[in-house]
């Protein structure tokens, strides 16, 4: 698959078939993703691949409380309670996301992505605002995973809603103390048709020339 094609048509997949994912395919994706950049080339990413049904159920049980809280905070729960009061397209998207969360254990493969804290370079720690820079040493790797999965014809859904349950996840998967949970990726064969192109804002709305607000040539 052409790189730009993959970038334009790698949606979040929330419905999967029961078809198993071959180990060699996952290894190929991981092998490609490891070339992501990271601060000092420290490559602090760590990935646990979960297929076991009991562990998948345990992950679901840890995921759902955070998902339900997120739905209340964002208004999604209200959409589910009174769908006729909202835009049908938006309601359908929220319903699909809720179905994914509630049946997370049915997703064939779970990738738990963690990062060694000592390998992060947090250059904005003293700026008096929410820190975001540390993610630069892990999320390019996550994006490589998502693009690699798409190139292999696999659907994926990446979220961070398991992070509040990091302590429990560490116990479940025996993660060491020096790593932090960064992302959860559900992986499988996509049950829906692939979109030809995703809907996104045009370049002119977010890119500027020389200074913020100046139109890009």
N, C-alpha and C positions, 0 to 999 in steps of 0.2 A: 504494500500500500504506500502511495506517495505520502510524504510527511505532511504536506499542507492539507491533503485530503483527510488524513487522520485527525489533524487538528480541527478541521471544520465539521467533522461528523463523528465525534466521540462523545455521545451523550451519556448522562447518568442512566444506567440500566437498572430497573427495579423488578423486572419479571424475567425469570430464568426457566429454562427447560430442566429436565432431570438428567440430561446428558452429562456424563463425567468429564472433567477437565484433565487431560493427559499430563502427567508429571513433567514430561520432556518439554511441553509447551510452556509451563510455568517457569521451568529452568531457563528456557530461551529468553523469556521476558525479563527475568531477574538478571540474566547475564548482560542484556542490553542496558537495563536501567542503571547498572552500577557505574556507568560512565558519566553520570550526572555530576555537575560541579558541587563542591562543598568548601567551606572555609578552610584554608590551609591544606586542601585535598585530604582532609582527615577521614572522610568516608565513614561517618559515624552511624550510618543506618544499620538497623538490624530488623529482620523480617521473620515472623513465625507464620508458617502456612498451616492452617487448621482445616482438616477434613472430617475429623471424628465427630459423629453425631452428638454425643454427649457434650463435648466441648462447644459445639455450635449452639446447642440449647442453652448452655451456661452463658455464652456470649450474648445470646438474645435476651436472657433474663436480666443481664446487666445493662443492656442497651435500651430496653423499652422504658424504664423509668426516666432516663434522660430525654428520650424522644417525647414522651408524654408531656414533660415539663416544657420542652421546646415548643411543642404544639400549642400549649396554653399561652406562652409568652408571645408567640408570633401571630396568634389568631387562627391558626389552623384547626384547632379543636372546635372553635365556633363554626367554622366552615363545615366540618363533619356533622355537627349537631343540626345546623340549619342550612343545608346545601342550596336550597332554592333562593336564599338571600344573596348569593354571590355569583360571580361570573362562572359559567359552567366549565370553561377551559381551566381556570384556576382551581376549581373544586376537584376536577378530575386529576390534576397533577397532585394535589394534596392527598386525595384518596389513594393514589398509587404509592405515594411515599409512605403513607400510614400502613398500607398492606405490606410493603417491604419490611418495615420495622417490626410489625407484629409477627411476621413469619420469617424473621431473619435466619432462623435455624435451618430453613429449607434451602438457603443459598448454598450451592455445592462447595465453594471454597471461600475461606475467610483469610485475608492477609492482614496480619497485625503488624503495623510498621512502627518501630520505635527508633530512638536515637540516643546515642551516648551523650550525656550532658556535658562532659568534659570536652567533647569535640565541637561544641557550638561556639561561635564567635558572636557575642551579643554586644554590638557596638552602640546600641541605643539604650543601654540599661540605665544611664544617668540622665535621660532627657525629661523625666517627669511626666511621661505619658505611657500608655500601654506599649510594651515592647513587642516588636514584630520581626526584628532582624534575625533572631536566632533561627527562625523557620527557613531562612535562605540556605541552610546546610542540610535540610531534609526534604523540603517540599519539591525542589527540582527533581529529586529522586522519585518522589511519589508521582509527579507528572509523567516522568519517563515510564513508570509502571503502567499508568493509565493509557498512554499512547502505545506502548508495547502490547498490552492486552487487546487494544482495538485492532492493531495490525494483525493479530492472531485470530481475529474474528470473535473475540470474547467480550461480553458486556461486563461493566464494572460500575460500582457505586462507592464513592469515597466520602466518608464523613469523619467528624471528630467528636461525635456524641458519646463515644465510649470513654473519652479522656476523663470525665468526672469519676469514672469507676476504675481509675488506673490502679489503685491499691489492690482491688479484687482481681483485675486482669493479671497483675503481676503474680499473685498467688496461683491463679488458674494455670498460667503458662510458664511459671517459674522464671519470670524475667528478673534479671539482677537489679540491685538497687540503683546502679549508676546509669540506668537508661530511663527515658521518659516515653510514654505512649504518644505518638504523633498522629496516627490515622488508622482507620479501619476501612478495608476495601473488600466489598462483597464481589465475588467473581463467578461467572458461569456463562453458559450459552444463552444469548439474549433470546427471549421468547417473542419479542415484537420485531417488526421490520426496522432496519436501520434507516435513520433519516438521511437525506441527501446532503443537508446542510442545516446547522443549528441557527436559531434566531439570536442575534447578538446586536448590540449597539454599533453604529458605524464608527469608523476611526475618528472622524471629525469631532465626536462627542468627548473623546478622552485624550487625544494627542494634540499637542500645541507646538508652535514654532518659537523658539528663543525664550519665551516667557509664558507663564500660565495665562490662558485665555486668548492668546494670539492664534488665529487660524493657521492650520498646517497647510503649506503649499501643496 
